[in-house]
Amino acid sequence: MTESTRTHLDQVEGSAESIELFVDAPLNVCEARDPNNLYKKMCAGQIREFTGIDAHYEAPEDPEIIVYTRKQTVDELVATILEQLLPLSQHHRAND
């Protein structure tokens, strides 16, 4: 998340803290896990400006949490997120 995004969120949310989570998912993993067939619809020309395909996407610069979908199962991803999220949320609360 860029500093300008963080600043904007702080203004919108007041004193609420944000924690950026980046789910690193390669295209082939996204296509394989697509329950709504959005990638098929995009390839068929039914969807335009699909983020990461024909619409620009920028990975976050410095997220607090990163998970890698090609390396872990869904249950492992959830465990990783929770394992990393709890200390971050406690840290944020301690600094309020």
C-alpha positions as CSV (number, residue, x, y, z in Angstrom):
1,M,0.0,0.0,0.0
2,T,1.4,3.3,-0.9
3,E,1.8,6.1,1.7
4,S,-0.9,8.1,-0.1
5,T,-3.3,5.2,0.2
6,R,-2.5,4.8,3.9
7,T,-3.0,8.5,4.4
8,H,-6.3,8.4,2.6
9,L,-7.5,5.4,4.7
10,D,-6.5,7.2,7.9
11,Q,-8.5,10.2,6.8
12,V,-11.5,8.1,5.9
13,E,-11.4,5.7,8.8
14,G,-10.3,8.3,11.4
15,S,-7.9,6.6,13.8
16,A,-8.5,3.1,12.6
17,E,-5.3,1.2,11.6
18,S,-5.0,-0.8,8.4
19,I,-3.0,-4.0,7.8
20,E,-2.2,-4.8,4.3
21,L,-2.4,-8.4,3.2
22,F,-1.0,-9.5,-0.2
23,V,-2.2,-12.8,-1.6
24,D,0.4,-13.7,-4.1
25,A,-1.5,-15.8,-6.6
26,P,0.0,-16.6,-10.1
27,L,-2.4,-16.5,-13.0
28,N,-2.6,-20.3,-13.4
29,V,-3.6,-20.7,-9.8
30,C,-6.3,-18.0,-10.1
31,E,-7.6,-19.7,-13.3
32,A,-7.7,-23.1,-11.6
33,R,-9.5,-21.8,-8.5
34,D,-12.1,-19.7,-10.4
35,P,-15.5,-20.9,-9.2
36,N,-17.3,-18.2,-11.3
37,N,-15.4,-18.9,-14.6
38,L,-14.4,-15.2,-14.8
39,Y,-11.1,-16.1,-16.6
40,K,-13.0,-18.2,-19.2
41,K,-15.4,-15.3,-19.7
42,M,-12.5,-12.9,-20.0
43,C,-10.8,-15.1,-22.6
44,A,-14.1,-15.3,-24.5
45,G,-14.3,-11.5,-24.6
46,Q,-17.2,-11.2,-22.3
47,I,-15.3,-9.3,-19.6
48,R,-13.0,-6.3,-20.4
49,E,-10.5,-4.5,-18.2
50,F,-9.8,-7.6,-16.2
51,T,-7.3,-6.7,-13.4
52,G,-3.9,-8.3,-14.0
53,I,-4.8,-9.3,-17.6
54,D,-5.7,-6.3,-19.7
55,A,-6.0,-3.8,-16.8
56,H,-2.9,-2.7,-15.0
57,Y,-2.1,-4.2,-11.6
58,E,0.6,-3.2,-9.2
59,A,1.6,-5.5,-6.3
60,P,1.9,-3.8,-3.0
61,E,5.2,-2.2,-2.1
62,D,5.5,-3.3,1.5
63,P,2.6,-5.3,2.8
64,E,2.6,-6.4,6.4
65,I,1.5,-10.0,5.5
66,I,2.2,-12.0,2.4
67,V,0.8,-15.4,1.6
68,Y,1.7,-17.6,-1.4
69,T,-1.2,-19.5,-2.9
70,R,1.0,-21.8,-5.0
71,K,2.8,-23.1,-1.9
72,Q,0.0,-23.6,0.6
73,T,-3.5,-25.1,0.8
74,V,-6.4,-22.9,1.8
75,D,-6.3,-24.2,5.4
76,E,-2.5,-23.4,5.6
77,L,-3.1,-19.9,4.1
78,V,-5.7,-19.2,6.7
79,A,-3.5,-20.4,9.5
80,T,-0.6,-18.3,8.2
81,I,-2.8,-15.2,8.0
82,L,-4.1,-15.6,11.5
83,E,-0.6,-16.4,12.9
84,Q,0.7,-13.2,11.4
85,L,-2.4,-11.1,11.9
86,L,-2.8,-11.5,15.7
87,P,0.6,-10.1,16.7
88,L,0.1,-7.2,14.3
89,S,-3.3,-6.4,15.6
90,Q,-2.0,-6.5,19.2
91,H,0.8,-4.2,18.3
92,H,-1.7,-1.7,16.7
93,R,-3.9,-1.8,19.8
94,A,-0.9,-1.3,22.1
95,N,0.1,1.9,20.1
96,D,-3.4,3.4,20.4
